[in-house]
Amino acid sequence: MNPMLSDSPRDRIIATALKLFYSQGYLATGINQVIAEAGVAKATFYHHFRSKEELCVEYLQA
């Protein structure tokens, strides 16, 4: 899935995290990389997720 094809910023963040966590691992993936590749602002990330850990929970449920 191309994260840029999703309409919702939240969906783009999750799709990008799926790709990055799978390809380089959870510990090696930073929030700054996720937001840069998802094309969203850091404030947008924190609007939808309180932390990288909360994003990981979404990742595991996807």
PyMOL Python script that loads the backbone (N, CA, C, O; Angstrom):
from pymol import cmd

cmd.read_pdbstr("""\
ATOM      1  N   MET A   1       0.837  -1.175   0.000  1.00  0.00           N
ATOM      2  CA  MET A   1       0.000   0.000   0.000  1.00  0.00           C
ATOM      3  C   MET A   1       0.878   1.233   0.000  1.00  0.00           C
ATOM      4  O   MET A   1       1.801   1.331   0.809  1.00  0.00           O
ATOM      5  N   ASN A   2       0.619   2.154  -0.868  1.00  0.00           N
ATOM      6  CA  ASN A   2       1.329   3.420  -0.907  1.00  0.00           C
ATOM      7  C   ASN A   2       0.667   4.367   0.072  1.00  0.00           C
ATOM      8  O   ASN A   2      -0.502   4.707  -0.111  1.00  0.00           O
ATOM      9  N   PRO A   3       1.388   4.819   1.134  1.00  0.00           N
ATOM     10  CA  PRO A   3       0.765   5.656   2.138  1.00  0.00           C
ATOM     11  C   PRO A   3       0.228   6.968   1.585  1.00  0.00           C
ATOM     12  O   PRO A   3      -0.680   7.557   2.172  1.00  0.00           O
ATOM     13  N   MET A   4       0.765   7.430   0.478  1.00  0.00           N
ATOM     14  CA  MET A   4       0.308   8.698  -0.072  1.00  0.00           C
ATOM     15  C   MET A   4      -1.038   8.561  -0.784  1.00  0.00           C
ATOM     16  O   MET A   4      -1.645   9.579  -1.118  1.00  0.00           O
ATOM     17  N   LEU A   5      -1.521   7.355  -1.027  1.00  0.00           N
ATOM     18  CA  LEU A   5      -2.805   7.173  -1.684  1.00  0.00           C
ATOM     19  C   LEU A   5      -3.967   7.248  -0.700  1.00  0.00           C
ATOM     20  O   LEU A   5      -5.113   7.403  -1.120  1.00  0.00           O
ATOM     21  N   SER A   6      -3.700   7.143   0.587  1.00  0.00           N
ATOM     22  CA  SER A   6      -4.746   7.216   1.593  1.00  0.00           C
ATOM     23  C   SER A   6      -5.142   8.667   1.805  1.00  0.00           C
ATOM     24  O   SER A   6      -4.307   9.568   1.727  1.00  0.00           O
ATOM     25  N   ASP A   7      -6.416   8.883   2.072  1.00  0.00           N
ATOM     26  CA  ASP A   7      -6.905  10.241   2.278  1.00  0.00           C
ATOM     27  C   ASP A   7      -6.558  10.785   3.654  1.00  0.00           C
ATOM     28  O   ASP A   7      -6.119  11.928   3.783  1.00  0.00           O
ATOM     29  N   SER A   8      -6.752   9.987   4.658  1.00  0.00           N
ATOM     30  CA  SER A   8      -6.606  10.425   6.035  1.00  0.00           C
ATOM     31  C   SER A   8      -5.136  10.470   6.463  1.00  0.00           C
ATOM     32  O   SER A   8      -4.383   9.532   6.198  1.00  0.00           O
ATOM     33  N   PRO A   9      -4.729  11.560   7.123  1.00  0.00           N
ATOM     34  CA  PRO A   9      -3.359  11.595   7.658  1.00  0.00           C
ATOM     35  C   PRO A   9      -3.092  10.437   8.622  1.00  0.00           C
ATOM     36  O   PRO A   9      -1.993   9.882   8.633  1.00  0.00           O
ATOM     37  N   ARG A  10      -4.082  10.074   9.422  1.00  0.00           N
ATOM     38  CA  ARG A  10      -3.933   8.957  10.358  1.00  0.00           C
ATOM     39  C   ARG A  10      -3.655   7.661   9.599  1.00  0.00           C
ATOM     40  O   ARG A  10      -2.785   6.882   9.988  1.00  0.00           O
ATOM     41  N   ASP A  11      -4.395   7.438   8.521  1.00  0.00           N
ATOM     42  CA  ASP A  11      -4.173   6.238   7.706  1.00  0.00           C
ATOM     43  C   ASP A  11      -2.791   6.245   7.068  1.00  0.00           C
ATOM     44  O   ASP A  11      -2.148   5.199   6.970  1.00  0.00           O
ATOM     45  N   ARG A  12      -2.328   7.417   6.632  1.00  0.00           N
ATOM     46  CA  ARG A  12      -0.988   7.515   6.040  1.00  0.00           C
ATOM     47  C   ARG A  12       0.081   7.209   7.079  1.00  0.00           C
ATOM     48  O   ARG A  12       1.069   6.538   6.778  1.00  0.00           O
ATOM     49  N   ILE A  13      -0.112   7.697   8.298  1.00  0.00           N
ATOM     50  CA  ILE A  13       0.851   7.423   9.368  1.00  0.00           C
ATOM     51  C   ILE A  13       0.919   5.922   9.645  1.00  0.00           C
ATOM     52  O   ILE A  13       2.007   5.353   9.735  1.00  0.00           O
ATOM     53  N   ILE A  14      -0.229   5.290   9.778  1.00  0.00           N
ATOM     54  CA  ILE A  14      -0.267   3.850  10.065  1.00  0.00           C
ATOM     55  C   ILE A  14       0.349   3.054   8.922  1.00  0.00           C
ATOM     56  O   ILE A  14       1.132   2.135   9.160  1.00  0.00           O
ATOM     57  N   ALA A  15       0.003   3.396   7.688  1.00  0.00           N
ATOM     58  CA  ALA A  15       0.546   2.672   6.533  1.00  0.00           C
ATOM     59  C   ALA A  15       2.059   2.832   6.450  1.00  0.00           C
ATOM     60  O   ALA A  15       2.771   1.880   6.130  1.00  0.00           O
ATOM     61  N   THR A  16       2.544   4.023   6.736  1.00  0.00           N
ATOM     62  CA  THR A  16       3.986   4.262   6.716  1.00  0.00           C
ATOM     63  C   THR A  16       4.668   3.477   7.830  1.00  0.00           C
ATOM     64  O   THR A  16       5.725   2.885   7.614  1.00  0.00           O
ATOM     65  N   ALA A  17       4.072   3.469   9.014  1.00  0.00           N
ATOM     66  CA  ALA A  17       4.631   2.701  10.130  1.00  0.00           C
ATOM     67  C   ALA A  17       4.664   1.214   9.799  1.00  0.00           C
ATOM     68  O   ALA A  17       5.640   0.531  10.110  1.00  0.00           O
ATOM     69  N   LEU A  18       3.611   0.710   9.175  1.00  0.00           N
ATOM     70  CA  LEU A  18       3.599  -0.701   8.767  1.00  0.00           C
ATOM     71  C   LEU A  18       4.810  -1.016   7.910  1.00  0.00           C
ATOM     72  O   LEU A  18       5.512  -2.002   8.139  1.00  0.00           O
ATOM     73  N   LYS A  19       5.044  -0.171   6.925  1.00  0.00           N
ATOM     74  CA  LYS A  19       6.156  -0.385   5.998  1.00  0.00           C
ATOM     75  C   LYS A  19       7.500  -0.294   6.725  1.00  0.00           C
ATOM     76  O   LYS A  19       8.360  -1.158   6.549  1.00  0.00           O
ATOM     77  N   LEU A  20       7.681   0.739   7.531  1.00  0.00           N
ATOM     78  CA  LEU A  20       8.972   0.961   8.181  1.00  0.00           C
ATOM     79  C   LEU A  20       9.243  -0.042   9.302  1.00  0.00           C
ATOM     80  O   LEU A  20      10.358  -0.551   9.411  1.00  0.00           O
ATOM     81  N   PHE A  21       8.252  -0.329  10.127  1.00  0.00           N
ATOM     82  CA  PHE A  21       8.450  -1.305  11.203  1.00  0.00           C
ATOM     83  C   PHE A  21       8.795  -2.667  10.615  1.00  0.00           C
ATOM     84  O   PHE A  21       9.641  -3.381  11.154  1.00  0.00           O
ATOM     85  N   TYR A  22       8.149  -3.026   9.521  1.00  0.00           N
ATOM     86  CA  TYR A  22       8.424  -4.316   8.882  1.00  0.00           C
ATOM     87  C   TYR A  22       9.822  -4.346   8.263  1.00  0.00           C
ATOM     88  O   TYR A  22      10.553  -5.326   8.412  1.00  0.00           O
ATOM     89  N   SER A  23      10.187  -3.266   7.568  1.00  0.00           N
ATOM     90  CA  SER A  23      11.451  -3.285   6.823  1.00  0.00           C
ATOM     91  C   SER A  23      12.681  -3.033   7.683  1.00  0.00           C
ATOM     92  O   SER A  23      13.740  -3.603   7.419  1.00  0.00           O
ATOM     93  N   GLN A  24      12.564  -2.187   8.713  1.00  0.00           N
ATOM     94  CA  GLN A  24      13.772  -1.873   9.486  1.00  0.00           C
ATOM     95  C   GLN A  24      13.628  -2.123  10.981  1.00  0.00           C
ATOM     96  O   GLN A  24      14.586  -1.948  11.735  1.00  0.00           O
ATOM     97  N   GLY A  25      12.452  -2.526  11.411  1.00  0.00           N
ATOM     98  CA  GLY A  25      12.240  -2.842  12.819  1.00  0.00           C
ATOM     99  C   GLY A  25      11.726  -1.662  13.616  1.00  0.00           C
ATOM    100  O   GLY A  25      11.919  -0.503  13.247  1.00  0.00           O
ATOM    101  N   TYR A  26      11.069  -1.984  14.715  1.00  0.00           N
ATOM    102  CA  TYR A  26      10.462  -0.972  15.579  1.00  0.00           C
ATOM    103  C   TYR A  26      11.509  -0.039  16.175  1.00  0.00           C
ATOM    104  O   TYR A  26      11.361   1.181  16.111  1.00  0.00           O
ATOM    105  N   LEU A  27      12.559  -0.601  16.751  1.00  0.00           N
ATOM    106  CA  LEU A  27      13.561   0.224  17.432  1.00  0.00           C
ATOM    107  C   LEU A  27      14.326   1.134  16.479  1.00  0.00           C
ATOM    108  O   LEU A  27      14.736   2.229  16.866  1.00  0.00           O
ATOM    109  N   ALA A  28      14.520   0.701  15.253  1.00  0.00           N
ATOM    110  CA  ALA A  28      15.285   1.485  14.281  1.00  0.00           C
ATOM    111  C   ALA A  28      14.441   2.553  13.591  1.00  0.00           C
ATOM    112  O   ALA A  28      14.974   3.370  12.840  1.00  0.00           O
ATOM    113  N   THR A  29      13.143   2.559  13.834  1.00  0.00           N
ATOM    114  CA  THR A  29      12.248   3.510  13.185  1.00  0.00           C
ATOM    115  C   THR A  29      11.876   4.607  14.165  1.00  0.00           C
ATOM    116  O   THR A  29      11.356   4.336  15.247  1.00  0.00           O
ATOM    117  N   GLY A  30      12.145   5.845  13.780  1.00  0.00           N
ATOM    118  CA  GLY A  30      11.802   6.977  14.629  1.00  0.00           C
ATOM    119  C   GLY A  30      10.543   7.685  14.152  1.00  0.00           C
ATOM    120  O   GLY A  30      10.138   7.566  12.996  1.00  0.00           O
ATOM    121  N   ILE A  31       9.944   8.417  15.062  1.00  0.00           N
ATOM    122  CA  ILE A  31       8.744   9.183  14.716  1.00  0.00           C
ATOM    123  C   ILE A  31       9.047  10.178  13.608  1.00  0.00           C
ATOM    124  O   ILE A  31       8.228  10.366  12.709  1.00  0.00           O
ATOM    125  N   ASN A  32      10.203  10.816  13.656  1.00  0.00           N
ATOM    126  CA  ASN A  32      10.539  11.795  12.618  1.00  0.00           C
ATOM    127  C   ASN A  32      10.575  11.159  11.232  1.00  0.00           C
ATOM    128  O   ASN A  32      10.154  11.780  10.256  1.00  0.00           O
ATOM    129  N   GLN A  33      11.065   9.944  11.137  1.00  0.00           N
ATOM    130  CA  GLN A  33      11.088   9.253   9.847  1.00  0.00           C
ATOM    131  C   GLN A  33       9.670   8.914   9.397  1.00  0.00           C
ATOM    132  O   GLN A  33       9.336   9.059   8.221  1.00  0.00           O
ATOM    133  N   VAL A  34       8.841   8.464  10.328  1.00  0.00           N
ATOM    134  CA  VAL A  34       7.455   8.125   9.990  1.00  0.00           C
ATOM    135  C   VAL A  34       6.724   9.354   9.468  1.00  0.00           C
ATOM    136  O   VAL A  34       6.067   9.287   8.429  1.00  0.00           O
ATOM    137  N   ILE A  35       6.830  10.477  10.175  1.00  0.00           N
ATOM    138  CA  ILE A  35       6.084  11.664   9.742  1.00  0.00           C
ATOM    139  C   ILE A  35       6.625  12.222   8.431  1.00  0.00           C
ATOM    140  O   ILE A  35       5.861  12.723   7.606  1.00  0.00           O
ATOM    141  N   ALA A  36       7.939  12.137   8.237  1.00  0.00           N
ATOM    142  CA  ALA A  36       8.517  12.622   6.979  1.00  0.00           C
ATOM    143  C   ALA A  36       8.015  11.799   5.800  1.00  0.00           C
ATOM    144  O   ALA A  36       7.612  12.356   4.779  1.00  0.00           O
ATOM    145  N   GLU A  37       8.038  10.490   5.937  1.00  0.00           N
ATOM    146  CA  GLU A  37       7.608   9.629   4.828  1.00  0.00           C
ATOM    147  C   GLU A  37       6.096   9.630   4.639  1.00  0.00           C
ATOM    148  O   GLU A  37       5.609   9.387   3.534  1.00  0.00           O
ATOM    149  N   ALA A  38       5.348   9.902   5.711  1.00  0.00           N
ATOM    150  CA  ALA A  38       3.886   9.968   5.606  1.00  0.00           C
ATOM    151  C   ALA A  38       3.428  11.329   5.086  1.00  0.00           C
ATOM    152  O   ALA A  38       2.285  11.482   4.655  1.00  0.00           O
ATOM    153  N   GLY A  39       4.323  12.312   5.130  1.00  0.00           N
ATOM    154  CA  GLY A  39       3.978  13.646   4.657  1.00  0.00           C
ATOM    155  C   GLY A  39       3.034  14.389   5.584  1.00  0.00           C
ATOM    156  O   GLY A  39       2.139  15.102   5.130  1.00  0.00           O
ATOM    157  N   VAL A  40       3.235  14.221   6.892  1.00  0.00           N
ATOM    158  CA  VAL A  40       2.398  14.913   7.875  1.00  0.00           C
ATOM    159  C   VAL A  40       3.287  15.686   8.849  1.00  0.00           C
ATOM    160  O   VAL A  40       4.484  15.427   8.964  1.00  0.00           O
ATOM    161  N   ALA A  41       2.677  16.629   9.537  1.00  0.00           N
ATOM    162  CA  ALA A  41       3.392  17.408  10.547  1.00  0.00           C
ATOM    163  C   ALA A  41       3.477  16.615  11.852  1.00  0.00           C
ATOM    164  O   ALA A  41       2.667  15.724  12.106  1.00  0.00           O
ATOM    165  N   LYS A  42       4.463  16.954  12.667  1.00  0.00           N
ATOM    166  CA  LYS A  42       4.608  16.284  13.960  1.00  0.00           C
ATOM    167  C   LYS A  42       3.358  16.498  14.814  1.00  0.00           C
ATOM    168  O   LYS A  42       2.931  15.591  15.529  1.00  0.00           O
ATOM    169  N   ALA A  43       2.774  17.690  14.741  1.00  0.00           N
ATOM    170  CA  ALA A  43       1.545  17.963  15.500  1.00  0.00           C
ATOM    171  C   ALA A  43       0.413  17.040  15.064  1.00  0.00           C
ATOM    172  O   ALA A  43      -0.407  16.625  15.883  1.00  0.00           O
ATOM    173  N   THR A  44       0.369  16.724  13.784  1.00  0.00           N
ATOM    174  CA  THR A  44      -0.655  15.807  13.276  1.00  0.00           C
ATOM    175  C   THR A  44      -0.446  14.415  13.856  1.00  0.00           C
ATOM    176  O   THR A  44      -1.402  13.745  14.244  1.00  0.00           O
ATOM    177  N   PHE A  45       0.806  13.987  13.911  1.00  0.00           N
ATOM    178  CA  PHE A  45       1.099  12.685  14.524  1.00  0.00           C
ATOM    179  C   PHE A  45       0.568  12.649  15.952  1.00  0.00           C
ATOM    180  O   PHE A  45      -0.132  11.713  16.339  1.00  0.00           O
ATOM    181  N   TYR A  46       0.909  13.681  16.737  1.00  0.00           N
ATOM    182  CA  TYR A  46       0.519  13.688  18.142  1.00  0.00           C
ATOM    183  C   TYR A  46      -0.969  13.959  18.343  1.00  0.00           C
ATOM    184  O   TYR A  46      -1.499  13.704  19.424  1.00  0.00           O
ATOM    185  N   HIS A  47      -1.634  14.460  17.342  1.00  0.00           N
ATOM    186  CA  HIS A  47      -3.090  14.590  17.404  1.00  0.00           C
ATOM    187  C   HIS A  47      -3.742  13.202  17.385  1.00  0.00           C
ATOM    188  O   HIS A  47      -4.760  12.979  18.040  1.00  0.00           O
ATOM    189  N   HIS A  48      -3.155  12.290  16.642  1.00  0.00           N
ATOM    190  CA  HIS A  48      -3.722  10.954  16.475  1.00  0.00           C
ATOM    191  C   HIS A  48      -3.132   9.911  17.425  1.00  0.00           C
ATOM    192  O   HIS A  48      -3.808   8.943  17.773  1.00  0.00           O
ATOM    193  N   PHE A  49      -1.888  10.096  17.843  1.00  0.00           N
ATOM    194  CA  PHE A  49      -1.201   9.106  18.686  1.00  0.00           C
ATOM    195  C   PHE A  49      -0.450   9.827  19.795  1.00  0.00           C
ATOM    196  O   PHE A  49       0.186  10.853  19.554  1.00  0.00           O
ATOM    197  N   ARG A  50      -0.523   9.293  21.009  1.00  0.00           N
ATOM    198  CA  ARG A  50       0.198   9.901  22.125  1.00  0.00           C
ATOM    199  C   ARG A  50       1.684   9.583  22.094  1.00  0.00           C
ATOM    200  O   ARG A  50       2.495  10.314  22.662  1.00  0.00           O
ATOM    201  N   SER A  51       2.039   8.481  21.423  1.00  0.00           N
ATOM    202  CA  SER A  51       3.435   8.046  21.444  1.00  0.00           C
ATOM    203  C   SER A  51       3.689   7.049  20.320  1.00  0.00           C
ATOM    204  O   SER A  51       2.768   6.593  19.641  1.00  0.00           O
ATOM    205  N   LYS A  52       4.955   6.728  20.147  1.00  0.00           N
ATOM    206  CA  LYS A  52       5.337   5.683  19.197  1.00  0.00           C
ATOM    207  C   LYS A  52       4.752   4.345  19.649  1.00  0.00           C
ATOM    208  O   LYS A  52       4.375   3.517  18.820  1.00  0.00           O
ATOM    209  N   GLU A  53       4.678   4.137  20.950  1.00  0.00           N
ATOM    210  CA  GLU A  53       4.118   2.898  21.486  1.00  0.00           C
ATOM    211  C   GLU A  53       2.646   2.750  21.097  1.00  0.00           C
ATOM    212  O   GLU A  53       2.202   1.659  20.741  1.00  0.00           O
ATOM    213  N   GLU A  54       1.896   3.844  21.166  1.00  0.00           N
ATOM    214  CA  GLU A  54       0.487   3.789  20.774  1.00  0.00           C
ATOM    215  C   GLU A  54       0.360   3.502  19.277  1.00  0.00           C
ATOM    216  O   GLU A  54      -0.530   2.763  18.856  1.00  0.00           O
ATOM    217  N   LEU A  55       1.243   4.082  18.488  1.00  0.00           N
ATOM    218  CA  LEU A  55       1.263   3.783  17.056  1.00  0.00           C
ATOM    219  C   LEU A  55       1.562   2.299  16.842  1.00  0.00           C
ATOM    220  O   LEU A  55       0.981   1.674  15.955  1.00  0.00           O
ATOM    221  N   CYS A  56       2.452   1.739  17.635  1.00  0.00           N
ATOM    222  CA  CYS A  56       2.792   0.320  17.517  1.00  0.00           C
ATOM    223  C   CYS A  56       1.581  -0.563  17.802  1.00  0.00           C
ATOM    224  O   CYS A  56       1.405  -1.594  17.154  1.00  0.00           O
ATOM    225  N   VAL A  57       0.751  -0.176  18.758  1.00  0.00           N
ATOM    226  CA  VAL A  57      -0.466  -0.940  19.044  1.00  0.00           C
ATOM    227  C   VAL A  57      -1.349  -0.969  17.801  1.00  0.00           C
ATOM    228  O   VAL A  57      -1.893  -2.018  17.457  1.00  0.00           O
ATOM    229  N   GLU A  58      -1.497   0.163  17.129  1.00  0.00           N
ATOM    230  CA  GLU A  58      -2.268   0.213  15.883  1.00  0.00           C
ATOM    231  C   GLU A  58      -1.623  -0.675  14.824  1.00  0.00           C
ATOM    232  O   GLU A  58      -2.312  -1.380  14.087  1.00  0.00           O
ATOM    233  N   TYR A  59      -0.305  -0.632  14.757  1.00  0.00           N
ATOM    234  CA  TYR A  59       0.446  -1.465  13.813  1.00  0.00           C
ATOM    235  C   TYR A  59       0.143  -2.943  14.047  1.00  0.00           C
ATOM    236  O   TYR A  59      -0.091  -3.692  13.098  1.00  0.00           O
ATOM    237  N   LEU A  60       0.147  -3.353  15.297  1.00  0.00           N
ATOM    238  CA  LEU A  60      -0.088  -4.761  15.618  1.00  0.00           C
ATOM    239  C   LEU A  60      -1.531  -5.187  15.353  1.00  0.00           C
ATOM    240  O   LEU A  60      -1.797  -6.366  15.119  1.00  0.00           O
ATOM    241  N   GLN A  61      -2.450  -4.246  15.389  1.00  0.00           N
ATOM    242  CA  GLN A  61      -3.856  -4.553  15.135  1.00  0.00           C
ATOM    243  C   GLN A  61      -4.206  -4.504  13.654  1.00  0.00           C
ATOM    244  O   GLN A  61      -5.274  -4.966  13.253  1.00  0.00           O
ATOM    245  N   ALA A  62      -3.318  -3.949  12.842  1.00  0.00           N
ATOM    246  CA  ALA A  62      -3.598  -3.812  11.400  1.00  0.00           C
ATOM    247  C   ALA A  62      -3.413  -5.129  10.676  1.00  0.00           C
ATOM    248  O   ALA A  62      -3.605  -5.198   9.462  1.00  0.00           O
TER     249      ALA A  62
END
""", "prot")
cmd.dss("prot")
cmd.show_as("cartoon", "prot")
cmd.util.cbc("prot")
cmd.orient("prot")
